[in-house]
Amino acid sequence: MLAAAIALMACSPNVRAEDGYALWMRYVPLEPALAADYRTQLGEVVAPDQTPSQRVAREELARGLSGLLGRAPRFQPAAAGEHGVVLGTPQSSALIAPFRGAVESLGDEGYLLKVTRIGGRNVLLVAARDDIGVLYGVFHLLRLLQTGASLNGLDVRESPTLRLRVLDHWDNLDGHVERGYAGRSLWDWQTLPEWRDPRYTDYARANASLGINGTVLNNVNASAQSLAPDYLAKAATLADMFRPYGIRVYLSARFSAPIELGGLKTADPLDANVQRWWRDKADEIYARIPDFGGFLVKANSEGQPGPQDYGRTHADGANLLADALAPHGGVVMWRAFVYAHDVPADRATQAYTEFAGLDGAFRPNVVLQVKNGPIDFQPREPFHPLFGAMPRTPLMMEVQITKEYLGFATHLVYLGPLYEEVLRATTQRPHGATVAQSLTGMAGVANIGTDRTWSGSHFDQANWYAFGRIAWNPSQSARDIAADWAAMTFSPEPAVVQPIVGMMMASREAAVNYMTPLGLHHLMARGHHYGPGPWVDGGPRADWTSVYYHRADRNGIGFDRTAQGSNAVAQYAPVVAATYGDLSLVPEPLLLWFHHVPWDHRMASGRPLWDELIGRYSHGVREVQAMQATWATLAPAAPVAPVAPVPPTAVARGAAPLPHAVDAQRHEQIAAFLRIQLREAQWWRDASVAYFQSISGRPLPPGEAAPPHPLSYYAALQFPSAPGDGR
């Protein structure tokens, strides 16, 4: 109870300023008339409290109703008043037992929200087959209240589409977070297992509010020490804290751990001693963590050890671990992000080449974890060709929530449209099938750390939120999710929600335009990936450079992946390959991904490619200016003046400042981050234009400003302390 009380205080807006810590669970008082209406409808609460999950569901409902309605709910042992809320399962509540058939059909994690009459009383049921479903239902109910939804005739039946909904933390044991932009690791390994930081409970609450049911605690570039007994004891404490919220703990496993921890001379997956070591290690883990989820493995990629070191296949390696976990019900999430020892003709073809032929060779408890695109979390990529190509192998899609290639934490880039774009893409395997239909789960590379906002910025919280909502149901609208998040995070007033959603929905395309327009990719600086670097060349691998991907020359630009080039299009279904491989059919947003195109190629706008490319870069900058102008209208006092001229279109769609629309503390920080974003968007535009002009030799289109510095200036910039770099 003490931990719950601390968590309640930590998230109460009356205790702390609006600093972002409460995330989308602020539970601030609603408009008085609406609050009074909800109080009438909700009345008393009947809820069991015999299990940990039952107790946290009660606590969350009490926390939410107390904050939103200005009065703590009355908990009763049985329905007595005219109106009320009933929580439970058919096993824990006699009032819900008559609805057994309805909740059984919703599965282990599903839930029912239904307004009905029981014994002459109006009752709102939050019912499920299992306790965790009740908790998910409580969070859904609170979301409805936070967004001002009507409860009249409520009848919601929800169950997750995807079985595995997992956050991947690229956190090292020393506290550094690879590609993290929100401070140090949330896990304080030094004070675990003794100190159970209440923030771990708030982390679990946030994930449960979205239906996220797993977390990988450590970096995929794993240390074998993560599997040592002292670290297993620390992981067990986190598992104990997360269990009531339906969250299973996973660990990234280093493939060579039998050598580094076990003293063996080999990690060959077909070696009997290696097999025994992994079985014993699995037994040891499950003795500490009975509901341990399993292992995430990065093997034979970027220098990580793996089965190919011994002449074995990825299936051999994954099955080794799967056999060790199978008696306990654990799974292996085996990443398909791999690198060949020799640089291939086309980096984009590598994963398909190595894995497609292994379809059906993996154990049933192996899930192949495939990035959303064939390169590496670029601002825009086509969907990965493995989706739909391995019908006998469970697949989960890996996306980034952290923004390694999209401006870190300071750029406002809402990733919901990116997730939506990939999930709705048609694989045509079978005919008409989408990427979402090929999935068993989704994994999101988290950007969660010790920063007070959790995510390094207020708007980056929206990407954590969107990931959870879309992983639960990939058919949900990114726009609708953004509207819910904005209403819960800032205000449910339409005058606040609508402009914020407009900013969010335009932000990803803006970033694509000022970074990598028209299908360009991998143009960032080397190593830390901070800022533009289209000139990057040389180094240990050609496919770690920018020139390898854009292939710009005097005649044109783009990577030829048609049958006349690398033939990467052949890895897609024939109808998709025909579209991507035809210059007249390929979507313009992917043009330069699949084609090397002459500079004077006529675009849909009627402009030549050169003019279109420069125009897209400049348009991206203008879109950031427009976001600034919109945000200024939401200031609690006078608008925040942009640091650069605002285009007339942005001013026209602005409005007079709304008093107290967004609190001053958060508004000021977001305004500052937008200034950073504008400065860096201009930098991306100017550096890229300077470089590509040096290659093409063409004059800038009329009306386009020349970069203020020569190319040598941009290429000489160094940022050795940029955040998030791996090590």
N, C-alpha and C positions, 0 to 999 in steps of 0.2 A: 504493500500500500504506500510505503514511503516513496518508492520509485515513481509510482503513478502520480503521487502528489507533486513531486518535483517536476515531472513531465508536464502536468497540468499548469503549474506556475510558469514553466518555460514557454509554453505556447499561448498563454493568456495575453491578449492585447492590452489588458489593463495593468499587467505587470511590466511588460517590456514595450519599447517603442516599436514602430513599424520598420523593423530592420530586415525583414525577410525570413527570419528564422522559422516562423509558423507555416511557411510555404502556403499551400492552398487550403490549409486547415485553420484559418484565422478565427472562424466562428465569432465574428464581431456582431453586435446587436443589429437586428433587422429593423426596417422601417416600422414604427410602432403599430400601425394598423395591420400590417402583414404578420408581425409577431403575435399580435392578439388573436388573429385568425388561426394561426398554427397552434397556439396554446389551447384554443378551444377544441381543435381537432385531435390533438395528441394527448391531452389530459395526463393520465397516469401511465406508468410503464410496468409491465409484467415481464420479467426476464430471469432465467435461471442464473446461478452463479456457482456452479459446482466444479467447473473445469477452468483451467487458465484462459482458454479462448472465450468461454462464456463471460468470465469476469472482465476481460479487456473489451468485449463488445458492450457490456453495461457501462464501463467507465467512459468509452468513447461517446456513447449516446448521451451520457450525463454531461460530459464536457461540451459536446456540441450544442445540446439544447440549452444548457445554462448560459452559454455565450450568445447564441442566436436569439433566444426568446427572453433573456433577462431573468429567468427563473429556473431553478433546479427542478428536474422532473421528480414526481412522486413515484417511488418504486413500491409496488404492492405485490403480495404473494399470489393474488388472484384478481381477475377483472372485477371491479366494483363500481366504477363511475360510468357515466354515459359514453365517454370517449376514452380511447387509450391505444397504446402500442403494445404489441405482444411479440416478444423475441423468442426464438427457440427452434428446436427440431421436433419431429414426432416422438422421439424418445425422451426429450427433456421437458416437453410441455403438452399437457392434456388438451390445451386449447388448439394446438397445432396438429395433433394426431389425426383429426378428420381430413387434413389436407395432405396426408402421406403420399397419395398417388401423384399429386401435383409436384411435390418437392423431389420425390424419388426420380422423376423423369429429368431433373435438372443436373444430376450427377453430384460428385463429391464436393465441388466448389460452387455450384450454382445456388441461386436464391430466388425467393418469391417476395415481392412487395405487393400487398393487396389490401385494399379497403373492403371490408365485408362486415357482416353483422353476426355476432355470436351471442346467444342468450339475450337477444333484444338490445344489445349494445353495439355501437359503431366502433369497429376495431381496425387498426392498421397492422397487418401481419408483416413481420420480418422473419420469414421462415426458410429453412434449408434442410437438406438431408444431414449435413454435418455442421459442427460448430463454426468452422472457418467460413462456410457460406453465410452464416448469420452475421458474422463480422463484416464480410463484404457487403451484405445487404444494409447494414447500419451505415457504412460509409456512403452508399448510394443514396440512402434516405437523406443523410446530411447534405449531400451535394444538391439534392432537389430543393432543400430548404435554403441553402446558401444562394442558389440561383433564382429563388422566388417562384418555383414551379407550383402549379396547383396540385393538390392531393386528391381532389374530387375524382372519384371513379378510378383511382390508381390501381393498375394491374400490370406489374413489371415482372417478367420472367427472364432471368439472365443466367447464362452459364458460359464459361470461357470457350472460345473457338480453339485456342492453342493450349496444349498441355503444359509446355515448359515456357515460363515467362521470367527471364533471368537477367539480373544485372551482373556484368563482368567488371570487377574492380581491378585496374592495372596498378595495384598498390604493392610497393616493395616493403620488405620487412623493416627497412630503416626509416620508413615514413614517407619516402619520396613516391609521388604518383606519376607514372609515365603517361604523358599526354594529358596530364591533369592541370586544371587552371583554377582550382578552388582551394588552394592551400595544401596543407599536409594531409596525409592519410587519416581518414576518420578512425581507423583502428589504432589504438595506442597499445602496441604490443608490449611495451615496457611495463605498463601497469596491469595488463591482463595476466592471469585470470582474476586477480583479487578485486580490482576496481571495475565495477559495472557502471560505466558512465551512462547517466540517464539519456544522453544523446543517442545511444544505441537503440533505446526504446523508441525515441521519436523517429529515428530512421526506419524502424520496423513499422511504425504506424503509417508513415508516408507511403511505404511500399504496399502495405495491406490496403490502403485507400484506393490503390490502382489495380489491385489484383496481382501484383508481382509476387511470385511464389518461390524464388530462388535467388541466391547471391553467391557469387564466386569471390572469395575474400582477397585473393592475391593475384599478382601479375601473371599473365600468360608466359612472359619471359621469367619462368619460375625459378626460385631457389629451392634446392632439395630440402633445405631446413624447414620449409613449410610443412613437411611431413614428419619432422622429428617430434618425439614425445612431448617436449615442452611447448611447442607451438600447437600441437593437437589439443593440449589442455586449454590453451587460450581460445582456439577455435570452438571448443566445446562450450565455453562460457557464452560466446556469441550465439551459438546454436540454441542454448537454453533460453536466451533472451528473445530470440526471434521466433521460437516454436509456437507460442500462443498466437502469433500473427500469420501463421501458415507459411512461413518462409524457411526453406531448407538451405543449409550451408553446403557449398561445394568448394573444392580446392583445385587450383591449377597444379598439375603434377609434372615434375621434370622427369623426362623419360629415362635419364641416366641415374635416377635416385638409387637404384640397387647398387651402383658403384660407389656413389658419394656418401650414402648413408649406410648401406649394407655391407660394404667392403668386398663386393663381388668384383670379378675381373671383367665382366661383360654385362650389358643390358640387352642382349639379344633376346627378342621376344619368344624364340623357339627353344631357349635354354631352360631346362627343368629347374635349375636353381633360381633363375630369374622369375619364373612363374610362381615358384613357392614363396619367394620374397614378397611379391605383390599380393598373393593370397593372405600371407601373414599380416602385411600392412593393412589390408582391407579389414581383416578381423580386428586389428588393434583400433582402427578408426571407429568402427561400428560399436565397439565396446564402450567408447567414449561418447559417440554421437549416434544414437540408434536410428535416427532419421536422416543420416548423412545423404546428400543428394548424389554425389559422385565426383568424377574428375573432369576437368577441362584440360585439354592437351594441345600445345603448340609444338609440333615436331617437324624436323627437317625444314625449318624456315628461319631465315635471318640468323643462322648460326646455331639454332637450337638443336640438341641431339634428337635422334629419332630412329625408327626401325630401318630406314634406308642406309644408315651407317653400317648395318650388318647384312646388306643385300636383301632385306625383307621389304614387304609392302606396307602401306598405311593400314591396310586391313589386318595384317599380322600384328602390328603395334596396338591398334585399337582393341582387337579381340583379346590380347593379353590382359589388358586392364578390365575389359568387360567381363571376362571369366572370373576375375578376382572379385568383382563387385556383384555379380549376378545373384549369388546366394542371399545377399542382403537387400536386393531390390534397387541397387544403384545404377546409374547410367554413366556412360562416357560421352562427353561432348568433344569430338575430335575436329579440330579446325582444318578447313580446306585452304587456308592461306599459306601457301608453300612457295619456296623458291628452289629452282634447279641449281645444281652446282655451277653449271655453265649458263651464261646469259642466253635466254631463248631469243628466237627471231621476234617474238611478240610476247611480252610479259602477260598480256591479258589472257593468253591461251593456257597458261601453266596449270591452274587448278583443274580445269576440265580434262586436260591431257592426263593428269595423274590419277584422277578419281573416277571419271565416268566409267571406265572399264572395270571398276571394282564394285559396281552395283550388284547387290545381293551377296557380297562376300563378307559383310560385316555381321556381327552378332546382333540379335534383336535389341539389345540394350545399348547399342551405339547409335548416337545421333551425329550426323555430319553437320558441322557448323560452318556455314557458307556466308561470306560477306555479301552485302546487297549488290555490289558490282564486282567486276572482274579485276579491278586494280586495287584500290585501297581508299575507301571512304571519301572519294572525290566529291566536290560540290555537285556534280552531276555525272552519273555513269548509266549506261544501259544495265538492265538487270543481269545478274550472273547467269551464264548459260547452263550451270548445273541445276538450276531450278527447273523442275519438270523432266530432267534428263536421267534421274535415278529413282524410278518408281518403286524399287524394292529396298530403298534405304531411307530411313527417316532423316529429314533435313530440318534444320532451324536456321533462320536468317540472322546474321550478326550485323548490327548497325552501330554507328557511334552516336551516343548522346553528347559526349564531349565533342568539341568542335576543333579537332586537330587541323583540319584544312579549311575551316570556315570562320576564321577570325578569333579563335580561342574564346574566352569568356566575355570579351569586351564588345564584340559585334553582335547586334541583335539579328539573329538568324533563327527563325522558327523552323524546326525540322519536320514538323507534321506533314507538310506537303511533300517532302522528300520521301518519307516513309510511305505515304499514300501512293505516290507515283510508282514506286517499285512494287508494292504489294498488288496494285491493280494492273500491272503490266501483264500482257497476255503471252504466255509461253507457247501456246498451241501444242502442248504435250500433256494431255490429249487436246483435241481441237477445242478452242475456246477457253481452256483452263488458264487461270491466273497464277501468279507467283504465290499469292496467299494460299491457294488451294493445294500447293505442294508442300506446305509446312507443317511440322509438328510443334515448333516453338519459335521463339524469338529471343535473342540475346542483345542487350544494349551495353556498350562500353560506357561506363558511368563517368560523370564529372562531378563527383561528390567528395567534399573534403571538409576541412576544419573552418573554412570561411563561414562567416555568420549567415550568409545567404544559402549555404550548403553547396551552391553550384557556381560560385564566383561572380554571379550577377543575378539580378532579379528575373530577367527574361529567360535566362538559361534554365531556370526551374521549369519553364513550360516544356522543355524538351524531355526532361525526366517524366513529367506528367503525360505528355503525348505518347511517349514510348509505352508506358504502362497501360494507358487506355487502348491503344492500337494493338498491343500484344494480347490483350483480353479479347478484342474483337477487331480484326483487321479491316472489316468493312465500315468502321466508323469514319465519319467525316472529319478531316483535319480542321476544317473551319469550325464545326460544332464543338470539337474538343477545345479549340482556342477560345471560343466564346465562354465555355464553362470555366476554363482556367482564369480568364480575365475577370469574370464575375466574382469568382471566389478569392482571387488574389488582390484585386483592387476595389471593385464596386460592381454590384449587379445592375446599376443604372445604365440603360441603353446608351446614353450620351457619353458614357465612359467605355463601355464594352465595344461598341461599334468601331470607334476610331482605333482602339488598341488592336482589335482583330484585323482591321484593315492593314495596319502596320505589320502585324505578324505574317499575314498571308502573302504580303508583297516582299517580305524580307529575304527569303531564300533565293528568289529569282534575281533580286537586286545583287546579292552576293555572287551568284553565278556570273552575272554580267560584269561586275567590276573585277572579278578574279579570272574566270575561265569560261568565257562565252562560247557559244556555238559548238560545244563538244570538246573544246580544249581541256586538258587535264594534266595534273602533276607539274604545275608551273611554279611551285612554291620554293622558297629558299631551302638550302640543304640542311639536313640534320634536325634543327628545331622547327622547321616548317613555318617560321614566322616571316610573313611578308612575301613579296614577289621574287621569283628567281628564274624567269624563262631562259636566261643565259646559262644556267647551271650545266656544266659538262665535266667529263673526266671523273676521277675517283675510282673506287674499287669495282663498281659495277655500272655498266651503261644504263641498265634499267632503274638506277637510282638517280638519274639525271633528268632534266627537263627536255633537253634537245632530243633525247631518245623518243619522247612522246609527241612533241608538236611537229617535228621534222620540217620546220619552216625553211624555205629557200627563196631564191630570187623569183621563182615561178609560182609558188603557192605554199600551202600550209595544210597540215593534218596528217594523220596516220592512216595509211591505206590498209584496211583490214578486209577488203573485198577479195574475191577469188584471184584477182591479179596482184594482190599484196600478200599479207600474212594469212589470208583466208580464215581469220577468226570468225567471220560470219557463219562459217560451216558448222560451228559448234551449237548454233541455234536450230530450232525446227525449221524446215525448208521454207515455210511461208514467212517466218520472221526473218530468216536469212535473206530472202528475196527482197524484202522491204529495206533492211539495213544495207544491203549490198548494191542497191540501185540509187544512183545520185539523184534521180528525179523523184524517188519515193521516200528516202530516209528523212525522218523528222529533222528540221533545222537545228533543234537543240542538241542533236547528236551528230551533226554533219561532219565535224572535223575529228570525231572519234573514229569514224569508219572510212573516211575518204581523205585523200590528199587532193585539195581543191585549188584550181588556179585563182589568183588574186582577183581576176576580173570576172569570175563566175557570177552570173546574175542571180540574186537572191529573191525571195518572195516579196520583199519590199520594193523591188525594182532596182535596188542599188547593187553595185559590184561588191563582192565579198570583202575587199579591203575597206571600203567605206562602211559596210555593215559592222565589221569587227570593231572598228574605232568607235562607231556610234553606240555599240552595245557597252563598251567600256565606259563611255561618258554617261550613258543612260543609267548605269548602275550607281554612279556617283550622285546623279540627280535624285534617284530614288531614296538614297540615304538623306539627302537634304529634305525631301518630302516627309520622311519619317520624323526628322527633327521638327519640322513645322507642325506636324500633327501633335507630337508630344508636347510642344510648347502650349497648345491650347488646353492641355490637361493640368497645367500648373495651378497650385492652390492660390497663387496671387498673380503677379504680372507674368506674361509669357517669358520663357527663356529665349533670349535672342540667339539665332543661329550664328555660327562663326563664319559662315560663307553665304553669299547671296542665295536666296531661295527662289526657285523658278516660279513664274506666275501661276502655273497649274497647282503647285503646292499651296500657295497662298490662297488660291480660290477655294480649295476644299477645306481650308482651315475655318475656325470659328472663334468667337470671343472666348477668352479664358473662362473655364468653369470653376467657380469658387469651390475650393476643397475637393476637387475631383480626384486628385491623387495626393496623398500626404507629402509634405515638403521633403522629408528625409529620403524617401524612395525616389521621388521625382527628381531631386537634385542629382542623385547618383546615376540614374538612368540618362539624364540629360548630359552628364559628363561623359558617360560611355558612348553616347551617340556622337559627341564631339570627337572622341577617339576614333570611332568607326568612320566618320566622314574624312578625317585626316588620313587614315590608312586606306580607305577606298580610293581617295585621290592619288595616294602613293602607288597603289596597285595599277591604277589607270595610267599614270604618267610613266612609270617604269616599264610597263608592258608595251605601251605605245612607242616609247623610245627604242626598245629592243626590236620590236617587229618592224618598225620603220627602217632600222639599220639593216635588216635582212631583206625587206622587200624593195627598198630604194624608192618608195612611192611618196608623193606629197600627201599631207593630211587633207582630208575632205574639207570643203569650205565650211567655215564656222567652228572647226575644231581647233582648240588651243594647243600650241606646242608644249611639250613638257618643259617645266621651268629649269631643268638641269639636263646636262648631257648624259648619255647612257653610262659613261664611266663613273659618274657620281652614284647612280643607283647600284651599279654592280659592285662598288667598293664598300657599301654599307655592311657593317658587321654587328651582330647581336649575340655575343657569346653567352650572355646570361638570360636569354629568352626562356620563358617558363616551359615546363612540360616535357623537355627532351628526355629520351630514354637514356639509360646508362646501365 
